[in-house]
Amino acid sequence: MSLRRAVLLLSLLSILFLAACGGNDGDGGGGGGGGTISDYLLATDAQLNNVVVFNLRSDGTIGSSAGGPFLAGAAPSSAALNTIHGLVYVANSGSNSISSFVVNDDGSLTKVASDINSGGIKPVSIGISNGGGFLAVLNEQSFNVQVFSIDAQTGALDPWASDATAAGEPPVSMTVDPLGTFLYVTTETTVQLFDFDANTGDISFVDTVLTFDPQTITSPPLFSSDGLFLYLAGSEGGIYGFSIFDDGTVDQLDNFPVAAGTTTANIIIDSSGTLMYATDSAGAVYGFGIAPVTGALTSLPNSPYAASAGAGVMAFDPTENFLHVAQSGTINSYSIAQNGSLTKLTGQYNGGNISSMLSYEIQ
């Protein structure tokens, strides 16, 4: 088995997800490999305390369940994929723990060890360092970040990698920058910068690099693929863009914020760094092209695209030819045209309460 690529989406919102599936025709094989590659969508369900995995059909729609659901801890809130060891780590905000699962050849999961303590209260966000040596966990109610070392042979987590580091009150999301040298932690109104040593796992507070007032931040920090730009969504329906300096500090780009509905819930960027999509919880998906040199956003053809109220969590399929959007009890799939525009596909599913989604493919 090889996990060839993963697209991870972390969300600040818990929204209803489609857990029921209909029909098995065309399940898997979505990677364009003549049936040799199978694509999967994984979601953490905070209401049912489990992880669900679905086959992705070659036409971009969600197919049958790949086994499971797989029991996690209470109220799983975030997931991270360790592609080196073929593992998924899940933070459980209701039981203050981290679960570990092996990704099997058929896309299903097997829990590999007892859950370990998250090092704080209410873990809401997790991220893996550059090189895969450490897992950082943001604990919201204890206002700290705990770092775990990842065993180079097995991928097991060492709960004593370092002492917990204080964060803002209350921290709500966290992102590791693409180079793995900084952590960006958001509170409702600030972004805090931490140094992150990929060799030792040590983190240290640097500065509060952004302050938002009176509106609140609604998405985790999101980076362009080249690491030159950082984007955030705000509660008043805007996307904010910033250039990133070598020391991790930021400066707002010209012509921002960019409007994206009345309440921008989440944003996602493709691996090429040229396309961005933003959900408006009022019921729409906005699409933008990203200028490679300036980081400026340009509206895509026919944007915004119809969605249902509560639109929030998004995930690309592994080929990035399709986008999956969860929204108020449903999950819908969209095909992505060459110019980046979206076309809504038929079929939707109903189910639990999703806090994060990611996709992977297996060969």
N, C-alpha and C positions, 0 to 999 in steps of 0.2 A: 504494500500500500504506500502511496505517496500523496501527501497533501500538497498540491501544486501551487495553490494560491488561496488566500483567504481574504474576504472582504468583511471587515468588522464594523458594526455600527453600535454605538452606545447611545442610550437615550436617557434624557432626564425625566421623560414622561412614562408612566405605565398606562398602556392603552390596550383595549380588547383585541384579541388575536383569534384567528380562525384555526381551530384545532381539528375540526371535522373535515375529512377529505372525500372526494367523490371520483371514482373511476381510476383505473390504473394504466390506461393506454398511454404509451409514450413516456412512462416514468423513466428517469435517469437518462444517461447518454447525452446530456445537455451540453457537454463541453465540445461538441463537434468532432469527436474522435471515433465515429462509426460504431458506437456502442461500447468502446473501451474505456470511456471516461464517464463517470456518474457525478451529478451535481446535487448538492443537498443544502437545505435551509434549516438552520438551527435557531430556536427561540427559547428564551427563559420565560417561564410563566409564573409570575409572582402570586397569582391567585391560587393556583393548583399546586404550587411548591414543586414544580418539576421542569424538566427540559424536554422539548419536543423537537423532533427532526423529521423533515419531509423530503421526499424525492422531488427534484425539479424536472419537469418535463422539458423536452427539447423545444417546445413552442413557448417556453417561458412561464407557463402556469405551474401552480403547486399541485403535486400528485399525492400519492399515498404516503402514509407514515412509514418511516424507516425503523420499525419497531417502537418500543416504548409506549407511553411516555416514561422518562427516566427520572427517578426520584432524586431531588436535590435537597437542600435544607429549606428552612422556612423563608418564603418571600424572596426567591432568587432575583437579583437586581441587575447583574452584569456578567458578561462572559468574555473570555479571551482565549484565542486559539494558539497553542504552542505547536507550530508546524514542524519543529525539529524532532519532537518526540511523539507527535500525533496525539496530543492531549488537549482537552478543553478544561479550563478552570472556570468555576462559577462562584461568584460572591453571593452569599445568602444574607440579605439585610435583616430578616426576621429572627435568625438564629446566630448571628455574629460569627459566621463560619465560611470556609472556602471548601467547595467540593471539587474533586478531580475525576475526570472521565477519560478513558481511552476511546479514540475513534476507530471503530472496526472497519473491515474491508467493505461491508455492506452499508456503511454510513451510520450505523447504529452506535450507541454508546455503551460502555461498561464502566461502572464505578470502580475505581481501583484502590481506594483507601478510605479510611474513616475521615470525616470532615475535620478540618483543623480550625482552631480559633483564628479570627481575622485580625487579632491584635487591637481591637477596639469595639465600638458599639455602632451598629448599623452600617456595614460596608455597602457602598453604593456604586463604586467604580473601581475597575482594575485595569492594569496595563503592564505589558512585558517590555523590559529594557532592550535596547539595541544589542544584538548578539544572543538574546534569549537567556541570559544568566540570572535575571531577577524578575520577580513579580511585585509590583507596587499595588497596595490596596488603600483606598480612601474610605475612612470610617467617619460618617457624617456626624453622629451624635457624640462621639468622643473627640471630634475636631483634630484628627490625626491621620498621618500616612504611615502604614506599616509596610516594610519591604521584606520579602521572603527570597531566599536563594533557591534556584532551580537546579536540582541535581543533574549534572552533565550527562550521566548515563541513563537515568530513569525518568527524569522530569519531575520527580517528587519534590515537594516544597519543604524547605527547612524553616520552621516558624521562628527561629532565633537568628535570622540574618542580621538584624540591626534593631536598635531601639526605635520605637515609634517617634515620628517627628510631628510637632504641632502644626496645625493648619488653621485656616480662618474659621470664623464662627457664624453660621455653620457652613462647612464646605459642601458643595453639591455635585461637583463633577471633577474629573481629572483626565489629562491627556499627556502621554509621553511624546515629545517632539520627534520628527522622523529620524533625526540623527542619534536619538537616545541619550542626549546629554542634559536635557532639561525636563522638568515636570511643570505643567501649568495646571493650577488648581483654581476652580471658580467657586466663589460664594455667590449669593444672589446678586451682588452689586460690584464685585471686584474680581480681578484675575491676579493670582499670586504666582511668582516665579520661584522655582527651586532648582538648584544644581542637582544633577543625578549622575553619580559616578558609576559607569557601567562595569567597572572592574571590581569595585568593592560593594556596590549597592547602597552606599551612603548617600543621603539627601540632606540638603541644607537650604534654608530660606534665604533668598536673595533680596526680593523687593516686591511690593505691590505695583504691578506694571500698568494696570488699567482700573479705572473706577467708573461705574455706571450709576447715574442717579438722575431722576427717580425710578426709571424703569429697571427691570431685572433681566439677568442673563438667562436664556431659556435653552441653550445648547452647550455641550462641551466644546472647548476650543478645537478647531478643525484646521489642519494644515494642508497647504498645497503640496503636491508630490515632491517638489524640489526643496521644500522646507523654507521657502523665502517669504511666504505669506501665511497669516493666521486669520481665520474668520470666526465670527460669533453671531448668534441670533439673539435679538432683543425682544422683550415682551410687547413692545409697541409696533411690531410688524416690520422690523428692519434687519438687514444683514450688515455687519460691520467688518471692514477689512483693514488689516494692519501689515506693514512690512516688519520683518524680524531682523534685528541686528545680531552680530556674532556673539554678543554677551547674553542673548535671549530676551532683551528688552524690545519693545515694539513702538511703532509710530503709525498713527492712523493714515490710511491711504486717501488720496484725493477722491472726491465724488462718492464718498460713503457717508452715511448708510444708504443702502439700496433697498427700496420697498419690496416686500414679499408678503403681501396680505396684511391682515389686521393683527394677527398674533403668530409670529413665526415660531414654530415648535422645534424644528430640527433641520439640520443641513447635512449633506453628504457630497463628497467629491470623488470622481473616478480616479483610477490609478494613473491615468495619463496627465491628470491635473488640468484638463481642459473643460470639464463639465461639472457643474454644481446643480443640485436640486434642493429645494427648501419646501418643507411642508407648512401650510397655514392651517392651524387647528380649526378655523372656520369652515374648511372644506376645499382645499386646492393644493396642487403641487406646482411650484414655480421652478422654471429651468433657466439656467444662465451658462453662457460661455465665459471662460476665464482667460484673459489676455496673459500670455506667457511671460512678458517682461514687466508689465505694470500691475498685474493682479486685478485689473478692472473687470467688472461684470457686465455682460451684455445679454439682454433677454433673448431666449431661444424662440424659434418660430412657434407660434400658436400658444405660447405660455401666457397665463397659467393653464394647467390641465385639471380637469374635473376630478374631485375626490369627495369623500364624505366628511361630515363634521367629525372632529377629533383626530384628523390626520396627524401623525407624528412620526413613529418609528419607520425607518427605511433601511433597505439592504439591497445591494446589487447581487445578481447571480454571479458565479465565478468568472463567466465570460464577459461580464459587464455589457451584455446585449439586452438585459432586462433589469427592471427596477421593481422591487416589492415594497408596498406601502401598507402599513397596518393603521387602521382607523376605526375607532368606536365600534369594535366588535367584528370587524371584517379585515381581511387582507386582500388587496388587489394587486395584480401584476400589470406592468406596462412594458411594451417593447420600446427600445431606444433606437431611433432612426440615425442615419449617418450624420445628420445635422444636429443630433441631440434631442430632437423633439420626441415627445412621448405619445404613444397610442395605448389606450386602456384595453386590456384583453378580457375575454369573457371568463366568468367563473370567480367565485369568492368563497371564503370559508369563515366559519364562526367558532369562537372558543373563549379562551381564558383572558389573561391580563398580562400582556407582554411588556417586559422591561428592557430587553435587548435582543438583537438578532445578528447572526453572522452566517456567511455561506462558505462552503468549501467543496472541492472536487477531489475524487478519488480515482486513481488509475490502477 
